Amino acid sequence: MTEKTNDPSLASALADSVKAIDADYTEEMRELRALFEEARLEAEKDEPSDVKLKALLNDANEMARTFATLDPAWQAVQRVARMFGIL
């Protein structure tokens, strides 16, 4: 059986992603940030779970794709709301 060890480059990349989200986004990215933070904590463990990391990163990937798909629609809703003085 091969010994699993933590991957400092993965943990570093995840920490950078969390910092970028904190700097550029707020409420709308809190769930994605939470996934990255959980994945970072798992990656920093002495023996991280490959299954858990893959699941967390897959969830983050799907969430990011959803945000990217819905962003134009959300921007349109905001424009209409501004036209009516809601925002």
Contacts in CASP RR format, 6 or more apart in sequence:
PFRMAT RR
TARGET T0000
AUTHOR 0000-0000-0000
METHOD contacts of the structure
MODEL  1
MTEKTNDPSLASALADSVKAIDADYTEEMRELRALFEEARLEAEKDEPSD
VKLKALLNDANEMARTFATLDPAWQAVQRVARMFGIL
3 47 0 8 1.000
4 47 0 8 1.000
4 48 0 8 1.000
4 50 0 8 1.000
5 46 0 8 1.000
5 47 0 8 1.000
6 43 0 8 1.000
6 44 0 8 1.000
6 45 0 8 1.000
6 46 0 8 1.000
6 47 0 8 1.000
6 48 0 8 1.000
7 43 0 8 1.000
7 48 0 8 1.000
10 43 0 8 1.000
10 53 0 8 1.000
11 40 0 8 1.000
11 43 0 8 1.000
11 44 0 8 1.000
14 36 0 8 1.000
14 37 0 8 1.000
14 39 0 8 1.000
14 40 0 8 1.000
14 43 0 8 1.000
15 40 0 8 1.000
17 36 0 8 1.000
18 33 0 8 1.000
18 36 0 8 1.000
18 37 0 8 1.000
18 40 0 8 1.000
21 29 0 8 1.000
21 32 0 8 1.000
21 33 0 8 1.000
21 36 0 8 1.000
22 33 0 8 1.000
25 33 0 8 1.000
28 67 0 8 1.000
29 67 0 8 1.000
31 63 0 8 1.000
32 60 0 8 1.000
32 63 0 8 1.000
32 64 0 8 1.000
32 67 0 8 1.000
35 56 0 8 1.000
35 57 0 8 1.000
35 59 0 8 1.000
35 60 0 8 1.000
35 63 0 8 1.000
36 60 0 8 1.000
38 56 0 8 1.000
39 53 0 8 1.000
39 56 0 8 1.000
39 57 0 8 1.000
39 60 0 8 1.000
42 48 0 8 1.000
42 49 0 8 1.000
42 52 0 8 1.000
42 53 0 8 1.000
42 56 0 8 1.000
43 53 0 8 1.000
78 87 0 8 1.000
81 87 0 8 1.000
END
